[in-house]
């Protein structure tokens, strides 16, 4: 505290001393004062009042301290500390002050100090508003500077942590109320490089220097990094068939850009993405046909054999250290291919003779018009025996073979195109007559030659007549049928 009066005798009857001290602080544009006092009074035979009150006058405003009775036979002392008294809009100069002892009983002043002055502390500017802003904007702050042009200097800056002026201090108007930061690219990069995510808190500072005293006023706001997704596009993606399937077959170098279904091995190469505004690339993600692969740097990724019959889209995502993502797509040209498909017709003449006719009907995928049937071959063996040597065949051409009707045979047929092959087995049954009509005997045999005239004979004893059997005489017809419970019915029709 600062002394105003310290143990000065101000009365002789009774003998009186007092100590009066004060301290001060600033509250915005206002000054605030607080006082400590102690008063001693000796015995007195001439004073007859019994209550004394200390009164303080700060800048002309009266403040009364609670009164205390005075004992004329024992003396009196009184001490304490006041609250804070405010002098509004006091930014410079001095504050007037005096004190007095007031006789409450007599209603008059018993003692008064001489006029005194109290100190006024310098005042700094206060930042009022600042915006949340992006790294591409020039933020504007508003402020108040009560001391006006009397301040030594007035400056503003932006700080990342509050520890230093990362965006350097620059002078702002001492008599103004707003200031716009016109940021250089270097200053923007300072903010960007220090922002690990897409947003961060920064501090706006206003610094005032008055009479050698420095004041700071701060305001925290949010900085956002805009338009910071990585630089990457589909021109940086390429692919190839590392098996060179179609190129080898066609002899055309560019055909490694065509992926043959189930045959080609797909390899994707991608260039380096570039992080923006201080960010670094952390991950590359490639997704194709439901399969995902990741990498941490540019390079080549293999997807192996592709099972798709049509063009597919590769989707690439590039992520930076702030979590920003750029996506690019590349269409992969796929040519459908499936193994050759074929049917084989192997039939004995009349389903009974040794003479057998063989026809193979094969189809293949076009594969961009570059596919061909390379091989059609067949070989056969008696059932349970070993195959003979394969024989070449032409598609859809009929071949005649002689195969013992008393034996069954197994055929193994293989068809191969330029990309692959397929093999199937077919069975040729023994020679059988499913139906024989003897016109001389007027007889029909099923699975046998008829031996009796004017008869139908079924070898094997199996016959199916869904609606029953009709028996005829020269004059009548009868229907033989069987119920579900197995009862035989004979009905004349």
ChimeraX attribute file (.defattr): number of C-alpha atoms within 10 A of each C-alpha:
attribute: neighborCount
match mode: 1-to-1
recipient: residues
	/A:1	11
	/A:2	13
	/A:3	12
	/A:4	16
	/A:5	15
	/A:6	13
	/A:7	13
	/A:8	11
	/A:9	14
	/A:10	14
	/A:11	13
	/A:12	11
	/A:13	13
	/A:14	17
	/A:15	14
	/A:16	19
	/A:17	19
	/A:18	18
	/A:19	17
	/A:20	20
	/A:21	16
	/A:22	17
	/A:23	15
	/A:24	19
	/A:25	17
	/A:26	18
	/A:27	14
	/A:28	17
	/A:29	20
	/A:30	17
	/A:31	24
	/A:32	18
	/A:33	20
	/A:34	16
	/A:35	20
	/A:36	17
	/A:37	18
	/A:38	16
	/A:39	17
	/A:40	17
	/A:41	22
	/A:42	18
	/A:43	17
	/A:44	16
	/A:45	9
	/A:46	9
	/A:47	12
	/A:48	12
	/A:49	15
	/A:50	14
	/A:51	15
	/A:52	22
	/A:53	20
	/A:54	21
	/A:55	19
	/A:56	18
	/A:57	15
	/A:58	20
	/A:59	16
	/A:60	12
	/A:61	12
	/A:62	13
	/A:63	14
	/A:64	14
	/A:65	14
	/A:66	9
	/A:67	16
	/A:68	15
	/A:69	15
	/A:70	20
	/A:71	18
	/A:72	18
	/A:73	10
	/A:74	10
	/A:75	15
	/A:76	17
	/A:77	16
	/A:78	17
	/A:79	14
	/A:80	10
	/A:81	14
	/A:82	15
	/A:83	10
	/A:84	14
	/A:85	15
	/A:86	19
	/A:87	20
	/A:88	13
	/A:89	14
	/A:90	22
	/A:91	22
	/A:92	16
	/A:93	12
	/A:94	14
	/A:95	17
	/A:96	15
	/A:97	19
	/A:98	19
	/A:99	20
	/A:100	17
	/A:101	18
	/A:102	20
	/A:103	18
	/A:104	17
	/A:105	12
	/A:106	13
	/A:107	9
	/A:108	10
	/A:109	15
	/A:110	14
	/A:111	14
	/A:112	13
	/A:113	12
	/A:114	9
	/A:115	10
	/A:116	14
	/A:117	14
	/A:118	19
	/A:119	17
	/A:120	20
	/A:121	20
	/A:122	25
	/A:123	29
	/A:124	28
	/A:125	25
	/A:126	22
	/A:127	22
	/A:128	14
	/A:129	15
	/A:130	21
	/A:131	16
	/A:132	14
	/A:133	17
	/A:134	19
	/A:135	21
	/A:136	13
	/A:137	15
	/A:138	14
	/A:139	17
	/A:140	15
	/A:141	19
	/A:142	15
	/A:143	17
	/A:144	18
	/A:145	24
	/A:146	22
	/A:147	21
	/A:148	17
	/A:149	13
	/A:150	16
	/A:151	21
	/A:152	15
	/A:153	17
	/A:154	24
	/A:155	19
	/A:156	25
	/A:157	20
	/A:158	24
	/A:159	21
	/A:160	20
	/A:161	12
	/A:162	14
	/A:163	8
	/A:164	14
	/A:165	17
	/A:166	17
	/A:167	20
	/A:168	13
	/A:169	17
	/A:170	14
	/A:171	13
	/A:172	19
	/A:173	14
	/A:174	20
	/A:175	15
	/A:176	13
	/A:177	15
	/A:178	16
	/A:179	17
	/A:180	13
	/A:181	16
	/A:182	11
	/A:183	16
	/A:184	11
	/A:185	11
	/A:186	10
	/A:187	15
	/A:188	18
	/A:189	15
	/A:190	17
	/A:191	24
	/A:192	25
	/A:193	12
	/A:194	13
	/A:195	21
	/A:196	15
	/A:197	15
	/A:198	17
	/A:199	17
	/A:200	16
	/A:201	14
	/A:202	20
	/A:203	23
	/A:204	23
	/A:205	23
	/A:206	26
	/A:207	22
	/A:208	25
	/A:209	19
	/A:210	17
	/A:211	12
	/A:212	10
	/A:213	13
	/A:214	15
	/A:215	16
	/A:216	15
	/A:217	17
	/A:218	20
	/A:219	17
	/A:220	19
	/A:221	15
	/A:222	14
	/A:223	22
	/A:224	19
	/A:225	22
	/A:226	16
	/A:227	12
	/A:228	19
	/A:229	21
	/A:230	24
	/A:231	15
	/A:232	21
	/A:233	18
	/A:234	16
	/A:235	11
	/A:236	14
	/A:237	18
	/A:238	16
	/A:239	22
	/A:240	20
	/A:241	23
	/A:242	16
	/A:243	18
	/A:244	23
	/A:245	20
	/A:246	27
	/A:247	16
	/A:248	12
	/A:249	13
	/A:250	14
	/A:251	11
	/A:252	10
	/A:253	11
	/A:254	12
	/A:255	18
	/A:256	20
	/A:257	19
	/A:258	23
	/A:259	33
	/A:260	31
	/A:261	20
	/A:262	18
	/A:263	21
	/A:264	23
	/A:265	19
	/A:266	23
	/A:267	17
	/A:268	18
	/A:269	14
	/A:270	21
	/A:271	16
	/A:272	15
	/A:273	22
	/A:274	15
	/A:275	21
	/A:276	20
	/A:277	21
	/A:278	17
	/A:279	24
	/A:280	17
	/A:281	23
	/A:282	16
	/A:283	18
	/A:284	23
	/A:285	15
	/A:286	21
	/A:287	16
	/A:288	16
	/A:289	13
	/A:290	6
	/A:291	9
	/A:292	13
	/A:293	13
	/A:294	14
	/A:295	14
	/A:296	12
	/A:297	14
	/A:298	15
	/A:299	12
	/A:300	15
	/A:301	16
	/A:302	15
	/A:303	17
	/A:304	15
	/A:305	17
	/A:306	18
	/A:307	17
	/A:308	16
	/A:309	16
	/A:310	14
	/A:311	15
	/A:312	15
	/A:313	13
	/A:314	21
	/A:315	17
	/A:316	24
	/A:317	19
	/A:318	28
	/A:319	22
	/A:320	23
	/A:321	17
	/A:322	21
	/A:323	18
	/A:324	19
	/A:325	19
	/A:326	17
	/A:327	18
	/A:328	16
	/A:329	16
	/A:330	18
	/A:331	13
	/A:332	20
	/A:333	16
	/A:334	21
	/A:335	20
	/A:336	19
	/A:337	23
	/A:338	19
	/A:339	18
	/A:340	20
	/A:341	16
	/A:342	17
	/A:343	14
	/A:344	16
	/A:345	14
	/A:346	20
	/A:347	20
	/A:348	23
	/A:349	12
	/A:350	14
	/A:351	18
	/A:352	18
	/A:353	18
	/A:354	19
	/A:355	17
	/A:356	22
	/A:357	16
	/A:358	17
	/A:359	18
	/A:360	22
	/A:361	16
	/A:362	18
	/A:363	15
	/A:364	21
	/A:365	20
	/A:366	13
	/A:367	20
	/A:368	13
	/A:369	8
	/A:370	11
	/A:371	17
	/A:372	15
	/A:373	19
	/A:374	12
	/A:375	16
	/A:376	21
	/A:377	18
	/A:378	22
	/A:379	17
	/A:380	21
	/A:381	16
	/A:382	17
	/A:383	15
	/A:384	9
	/A:385	10
	/A:386	11
	/A:387	16
	/A:388	12
	/A:389	11
	/A:390	14
	/A:391	11
	/A:392	13
	/A:393	19
	/A:394	15
	/A:395	17
	/A:396	14
	/A:397	10
	/A:398	15
	/A:399	13
	/A:400	13
	/A:401	14
	/A:402	11
	/A:403	19
	/A:404	17
	/A:405	19
	/A:406	12
	/A:407	13
	/A:408	16
	/A:409	19
	/A:410	19
	/A:411	20
	/A:412	16
	/A:413	23
	/A:414	22
	/A:415	26
	/A:416	20
	/A:417	18
	/A:418	19
	/A:419	22
	/A:420	15
	/A:421	18
	/A:422	14
	/A:423	16
	/A:424	14
	/A:425	13
	/A:426	15
	/A:427	15
	/A:428	21
	/A:429	18
	/A:430	17
	/A:431	22
	/A:432	16
	/A:433	14
	/A:434	15
	/A:435	15
	/A:436	14
	/A:437	14
	/A:438	15
	/A:439	10
	/A:440	8
	/A:441	13
	/A:442	13
	/A:443	18
	/A:444	22
	/A:445	20
	/A:446	19
	/A:447	15
	/A:448	16
	/A:449	18
	/A:450	22
	/A:451	14
	/A:452	14
	/A:453	13
	/A:454	14
	/A:455	13
	/A:456	14
	/A:457	17
	/A:458	17
	/A:459	13
	/A:460	9
	/A:461	7
	/A:462	6
	/A:463	9
	/A:464	7
	/A:465	9
	/A:466	8
	/A:467	10
	/A:468	14
	/A:469	14
	/A:470	15
	/A:471	13
	/A:472	12
	/A:473	7
	/A:474	5
	/A:475	5
	/A:476	9
	/A:477	12
	/A:478	16
	/A:479	15
	/A:480	15
	/A:481	18
	/A:482	14
	/A:483	8
	/A:484	7
	/A:485	6
	/A:486	8
	/A:487	8
	/A:488	11
	/A:489	12
	/A:490	14
	/A:491	11
	/A:492	11
	/A:493	10
